[in-house]
Amino acid sequence: MPKEFSFDQNYPNPFNPSTTFEFALPEPCHVTLEVYNILGQSVATLVDQAYVAGRHRYHWDGTVRGRPLASGVYFAKLVAGDHTVTRKMAVVK
């Protein structure tokens, strides 16, 4: 069981067409994982649900409403309880 919260860098990064996010929760909490474009606009909400304590993995196919993301820089923001972490990622076609 993890002793502290963590949100690892997604891999692969840069990615095409998919990527994986991993995070650790020392206690159960509600988690949101959102993707933002370089302008700070939300482009996708990947996760919005309660998770049990432990290590978790979320695999994303790199699409939004069935369409692949355009090449560019994006940010993945994970909010879990009192923790908020943002990671920079890139889509390369």
N, C-alpha and C positions, 0 to 999 in steps of 0.2 A: 504494500500500500504506500503511495507517495506521501512524503512528509510535508511537501510544500507544493504550491501551484506552479505550473510551468506551461508555456506555449512555445513549442519548438518552431523553428523556421520550416516552412513548407518545403517539400521535396518532390520531384526535382524543382529547381528554381534557377534559371527560367524554365518554364514548362510549355509543352505543346504535345498533346491536347489536354492532359490531366495532371493533377497534383494531389498530394496527400498532406493533411494537417494532423499533428499529434499534440495532445495536451494532457496534463495530469492534474487531478483534483484531489486534495487531501480530505475533502468532505463533500457530501452531496450538495448540489446547487443548480440553479438555472443557468444555462449557457446560451449565448448568442454568438454566432460567427457570421460576420458580414463582409462583403467585398465592396471596396470603394474605388472609384477611378481617381485619376490624378487631380481632378477638380474637387474632390471630396464628396462626390455624389454617390449614394448607395446604388450599386448595380445588381446586387444579389444578397439575399439572406439565405445562408446555407443551413444554419442550425438555429433553432429557437425552441429549446425544450429543457427539461430537467435531466440531469445526469447523476449517476451514483458516483461515489468516490472511486478513484482508480485512474489508470491510463486509458486514454481513448484515442481513436484514430478516425478521421473523416476523409474519405476519398471523394474528390470532386472532379467531374468530367470536363470542367472548364466551359460549360454552357450556361446561358441564361435564357430561360423559357425556350429551350431547345436550340438556341443559336449559339455558336462558339463566340467567345470573347475576341475582340479585335486585338491585334498586337499592341503592346504598350505596358506601362507601369501601373500596377494596382496595389492596393493595401488590403490586407486581411486583418480585421479587428475582432478579437475575441473578448467577450465580457463574461466573466464567471464569478458570481457573487460580488465581492468588493474589488476584484481584479479586472483590469483592462490592459490589454497588450495589443499593439499593432505591429504587423510585419510587412515589409515591402516585398513585392513579388513581381515577376515580369512574365508576360506571354509573348512568345516569339514564334512567328509563323514561317 
